[in-house]
Amino acid sequence: MTPGIAVGGLCAACTQELRRRAARIGRWVGMGTTLPLAGYVALSLPRDPTARLVGVASVLVWYVLASLIGRRVAWEWMK
């Protein structure tokens, strides 16, 4: 028990460390799911520049969303 911290709460240093770990896990999850998607998009889309641009944009959006979701899941799981 630490004064000023609720039961189940974390101190500032612990919170920062957990955020750092969760961000690292989120980046790995994002890359792990994005690389197969990028390979699939590169092989399946036609060589049309517009299609390639849409494919690149979708892969980037996928990475951002996957890393955010992975970070949040890791945060909740480690907390």
MDAnalysis code that builds the backbone (N, CA, C; Angstrom):
import MDAnalysis as mda
import numpy as np

u = mda.Universe.empty(237, n_residues=79, atom_resindex=np.repeat(np.arange(79), 3), trajectory=True)
u.add_TopologyAttr("name", ["N", "CA", "C"] * 79)
u.add_TopologyAttr("resid", np.arange(1, 80))
u.add_TopologyAttr("resname", ["MET", "THR", "PRO", "GLY", "ILE", "ALA", "VAL", "GLY", "GLY", "LEU", "CYS", "ALA", "ALA", "CYS", "THR", "GLN", "GLU", "LEU", "ARG", "ARG", "ARG", "ALA", "ALA", "ARG", "ILE", "GLY", "ARG", "TRP", "VAL", "GLY", "MET", "GLY", "THR", "THR", "LEU", "PRO", "LEU", "ALA", "GLY", "TYR", "VAL", "ALA", "LEU", "SER", "LEU", "PRO", "ARG", "ASP", "PRO", "THR", "ALA", "ARG", "LEU", "VAL", "GLY", "VAL", "ALA", "SER", "VAL", "LEU", "VAL", "TRP", "TYR", "VAL", "LEU", "ALA", "SER", "LEU", "ILE", "GLY", "ARG", "ARG", "VAL", "ALA", "TRP", "GLU", "TRP", "MET", "LYS"])
u.atoms.positions = np.array([
    [0.855, -1.185, 0.000],
    [0.000, 0.000, 0.000],
    [0.892, 1.237, 0.000],
    [0.610, 2.122, -0.881],
    [1.343, 3.376, -0.985],
    [0.349, 4.506, -0.769],
    [0.676, 5.448, 0.095],
    [-0.244, 6.557, 0.319],
    [-0.463, 7.370, -0.960],
    [-1.710, 7.712, -1.208],
    [-2.045, 8.539, -2.362],
    [-2.345, 7.757, -3.623],
    [-2.128, 6.438, -3.626],
    [-2.412, 5.611, -4.801],
    [-3.550, 4.668, -4.443],
    [-4.567, 4.650, -5.276],
    [-5.725, 3.799, -5.020],
    [-5.345, 2.327, -5.131],
    [-6.162, 1.474, -4.542],
    [-5.934, 0.040, -4.612],
    [-5.998, -0.380, -6.083],
    [-4.958, -1.035, -6.536],
    [-4.886, -1.442, -7.935],
    [-4.293, -0.381, -8.837],
    [-3.978, 0.781, -8.293],
    [-3.395, 1.862, -9.076],
    [-1.895, 1.692, -9.233],
    [-1.315, 2.499, -10.090],
    [0.112, 2.432, -10.359],
    [0.762, 3.779, -10.080],
    [2.006, 3.739, -9.632],
    [2.738, 4.985, -9.435],
    [3.148, 5.534, -10.810],
    [3.651, 6.753, -10.837],
    [4.001, 7.399, -12.099],
    [5.109, 6.641, -12.831],
    [6.106, 6.164, -12.096],
    [7.211, 5.436, -12.724],
    [6.737, 4.108, -13.308],
    [5.872, 3.421, -12.584],
    [5.343, 2.143, -13.072],
    [4.465, 2.357, -14.308],
    [3.661, 3.403, -14.285],
    [2.810, 3.714, -15.425],
    [3.639, 4.011, -16.656],
    [4.688, 4.779, -16.503],
    [5.550, 5.109, -17.632],
    [6.228, 3.855, -18.185],
    [6.699, 2.985, -17.314],
    [7.345, 1.749, -17.753],
    [6.364, 0.841, -18.486],
    [5.141, 0.738, -17.974],
    [4.130, -0.082, -18.649],
    [3.750, 0.499, -19.999],
    [3.660, 1.820, -20.090],
    [3.363, 2.439, -21.383],
    [4.467, 2.167, -22.388],
    [5.707, 2.214, -21.933],
    [6.840, 1.954, -22.815],
    [6.808, 0.506, -23.313],
    [6.554, -0.432, -22.404],
    [6.464, -1.841, -22.800],
    [5.300, -2.083, -23.753],
    [4.156, -1.492, -23.442],
    [2.977, -1.670, -24.291],
    [3.217, -1.077, -25.676],
    [3.902, 0.054, -25.761],
    [4.200, 0.658, -27.058],
    [5.121, -0.249, -27.865],
    [6.099, -0.856, -27.221],
    [7.015, -1.768, -27.913],
    [6.248, -2.978, -28.446],
    [5.389, -3.542, -27.622],
    [4.589, -4.685, -28.054],
    [3.658, -4.277, -29.189],
    [3.061, -3.096, -29.088],
    [2.175, -2.612, -30.144],
    [2.894, -2.447, -31.471],
    [4.126, -1.959, -31.432],
    [4.901, -1.821, -32.675],
    [5.192, -3.180, -33.290],
    [5.550, -4.162, -32.461],
    [5.819, -5.498, -32.975],
    [4.556, -6.131, -33.570],
    [3.442, -5.947, -32.890],
    [2.173, -6.476, -33.411],
    [1.840, -5.804, -34.735],
    [2.014, -4.484, -34.788],
    [1.741, -3.754, -36.024],
    [2.600, -4.239, -37.181],
    [3.886, -4.411, -36.937],
    [4.776, -4.885, -37.996],
    [4.485, -6.336, -38.366],
    [4.195, -7.152, -37.376],
    [3.919, -8.561, -37.641],
    [2.677, -8.792, -38.469],
    [1.706, -7.920, -38.336],
    [0.488, -8.077, -39.130],
    [0.554, -7.293, -40.437],
    [1.364, -6.247, -40.473],
    [1.430, -5.411, -41.662],
    [2.290, -6.031, -42.757],
    [3.369, -6.690, -42.395],
    [4.250, -7.265, -43.415],
    [3.543, -8.300, -44.301],
    [2.786, -9.240, -43.743],
    [2.048, -10.145, -44.638],
    [1.001, -9.418, -45.488],
    [0.360, -8.421, -44.902],
    [-0.618, -7.654, -45.674],
    [0.059, -6.910, -46.817],
    [1.207, -6.317, -46.556],
    [1.928, -5.593, -47.602],
    [2.356, -6.540, -48.722],
    [2.807, -7.726, -48.360],
    [3.160, -8.712, -49.380],
    [1.965, -9.108, -50.224],
    [0.843, -9.337, -49.573],
    [-0.371, -9.692, -50.309],
    [-0.810, -8.564, -51.236],
    [-0.798, -7.346, -50.729],
    [-1.210, -6.195, -51.544],
    [-0.262, -6.016, -52.719],
    [1.035, -6.168, -52.495],
    [2.009, -5.993, -53.567],
    [1.832, -7.042, -54.663],
    [1.482, -8.257, -54.277],
    [1.345, -9.319, -55.266],
    [-0.015, -9.353, -55.944],
    [-1.052, -8.877, -55.282],
    [-2.399, -9.042, -55.826],
    [-2.926, -7.827, -56.594],
    [-2.426, -6.650, -56.291],
    [-2.954, -5.471, -56.972],
    [-2.338, -5.313, -58.354],
    [-3.090, -4.747, -59.283],
    [-2.523, -4.497, -60.617],
    [-1.461, -3.394, -60.553],
    [-0.726, -3.262, -61.608],
    [0.367, -2.282, -61.641],
    [-0.119, -0.859, -61.913],
    [-1.379, -0.650, -61.816],
    [-1.950, 0.689, -61.992],
    [-1.489, 1.590, -60.840],
    [-1.002, 2.803, -61.132],
    [-0.508, 3.681, -60.067],
    [-1.571, 4.032, -59.024],
    [-2.806, 4.208, -59.450],
    [-3.872, 4.541, -58.501],
    [-4.118, 3.368, -57.547],
    [-4.134, 2.172, -58.085],
    [-4.339, 0.991, -57.243],
    [-3.182, 0.834, -56.258],
    [-1.980, 1.075, -56.720],
    [-0.815, 0.965, -55.829],
    [-0.874, 2.018, -54.724],
    [-1.296, 3.219, -55.059],
    [-1.404, 4.285, -54.070],
    [-2.448, 3.934, -53.005],
    [-3.576, 3.421, -53.445],
    [-4.617, 3.000, -52.505],
    [-4.112, 1.839, -51.643],
    [-3.362, 0.932, -52.241],
    [-2.803, -0.184, -51.495],
    [-1.812, 0.273, -50.434],
    [-0.940, 1.205, -50.779],
    [0.021, 1.735, -49.814],
    [-0.693, 2.449, -48.676],
    [-1.703, 3.242, -49.027],
    [-2.458, 3.955, -47.994],
    [-3.162, 2.973, -47.058],
    [-3.726, 1.915, -47.620],
    [-4.427, 0.943, -46.775],
    [-3.448, 0.198, -45.861],
    [-2.252, -0.087, -46.349],
    [-1.251, -0.753, -45.510],
    [-0.816, 0.171, -44.377],
    [-0.632, 1.449, -44.658],
    [-0.249, 2.392, -43.606],
    [-1.340, 2.538, -42.549],
    [-2.582, 2.622, -42.989],
    [-3.699, 2.710, -42.041],
    [-3.779, 1.432, -41.211],
    [-3.565, 0.291, -41.856],
    [-3.570, -0.981, -41.145],
    [-2.508, -1.000, -40.048],
    [-1.299, -0.527, -40.372],
    [-0.221, -0.517, -39.383],
    [-0.589, 0.345, -38.177],
    [-1.113, 1.532, -38.445],
    [-1.469, 2.440, -37.350],
    [-2.535, 1.812, -36.462],
    [-3.571, 1.276, -37.073],
    [-4.655, 0.676, -36.284],
    [-4.188, -0.567, -35.527],
    [-3.406, -1.417, -36.176],
    [-2.933, -2.637, -35.514],
    [-2.012, -2.294, -34.349],
    [-1.165, -1.289, -34.520],
    [-0.263, -0.931, -33.421],
    [-1.034, -0.299, -32.261],
    [-2.037, 0.511, -32.563],
    [-2.847, 1.093, -31.492],
    [-3.617, 0.022, -30.731],
    [-4.198, -0.908, -31.455],
    [-4.951, -1.982, -30.813],
    [-4.008, -2.870, -30.009],
    [-2.862, -3.205, -30.575],
    [-1.885, -4.022, -29.860],
    [-1.385, -3.337, -28.612],
    [-1.159, -2.030, -28.694],
    [-0.701, -1.267, -27.529],
    [-1.754, -1.274, -26.434],
    [-3.002, -1.081, -26.813],
    [-4.073, -1.031, -25.818],
    [-4.286, -2.397, -25.158],
    [-4.257, -3.458, -25.951],
    [-4.423, -4.802, -25.403],
    [-3.266, -5.134, -24.469],
    [-2.040, -4.790, -24.879],
    [-0.880, -5.052, -24.023],
    [-0.970, -4.258, -22.734],
    [-1.409, -3.021, -22.819],
    [-1.561, -2.178, -21.612],
    [-2.541, -2.793, -20.646],
    [-3.694, -3.202, -21.133],
    [-4.720, -3.788, -20.280],
    [-4.272, -5.142, -19.718],
    [-3.537, -5.904, -20.484],
    [-3.114, -7.220, -20.058],
    [-2.025, -7.122, -18.993],
    [-1.092, -6.164, -19.144],
    [0.007, -6.038, -18.185],
    [-0.386, -5.284, -16.931],
    [-1.446, -4.505, -16.994],
    [-1.864, -3.678, -15.858],
    [-2.311, -4.487, -14.742],
])
